[in-house]
Amino acid sequence: MNSSIPGDWVGQVPKHWDVVRTRFVAELHSSHTPDHSNDEYWEDTDIPWVTTSHIKSFREGRKRYLYETEHQISKLGMENSGAHLLPESTVFLSRTASVGFSGIMSEPMATSQDFANWVCGNEPSVSRSQKSLRSQISHRQPFGLTETR
């Protein structure tokens, strides 16, 4: 077993696995919600918009991929806010309400500021990255996450 991992949250890791820090295999992105008082940002929309309303179906790992969103934003809304179009296979992790629940984008999407978004490279697999993030959350609060009440 690989014993070079600090802490005990991960358990035993087989020796044939590479142990790397998340920041070396994925880029962390955040976002911001366009101004709701500007109707142009919420009309003629075509960009899927991930909000905390989607998180319930991801609890306890019941769902892994997000295929469609309830809401969308416009390109104008994205251009005039801190929102970013994130690529397919981005792992999104709730960091406000429902802290720690995560999913994988099935297509390019944008998120509210309630998420830490990990754009993963080819290795490790996106699925393994999501499992790792979920595991970390259940044992500590990484990424400066705090619970809201």
Steps between C-alpha positions, in 0.01 A plus 500: 500500500603860439563669834609841370156654547461732799205434728275199502194625308583305186583164655742263334604581144637223276868543412428504125295821534666838459427735787487864387351822631176603332650832388750312282232317299214752497446876489274662759244747363233707670216700356247771575130544436395762244283782634143370530361854461630517142245311290736482201720260695211257549319529163593323173711262701693199379773443761413234761515654849583278801353611834463340842150388398673220305690361799226292663524232232877467559477420870643167607634443150157417353586698189840577344434700181293813444333482158274804508433799722180672610640842414712651228684828458574705191841560348454867592437403864812288508710776339383756759561295811761270645329199342707274275407228254665188637575200279327165492624267777561783747448378859284748693507497881244681713671731750206682658161335555535120492877525542701228333256354253645469153416407145650489154385723213386303195545804277643853531317688779541799731444500876397740771755609761379215721742259333868422481555363151785265413594481133679168484771387263507152354657338806366409744162430353223749568304234687796428729544874562136533603527200735814648655332837562196331656723294724694804619182689586373221722815521715596869501414835349749568219502800267389736778149358494269590782155382590216749472203488735 
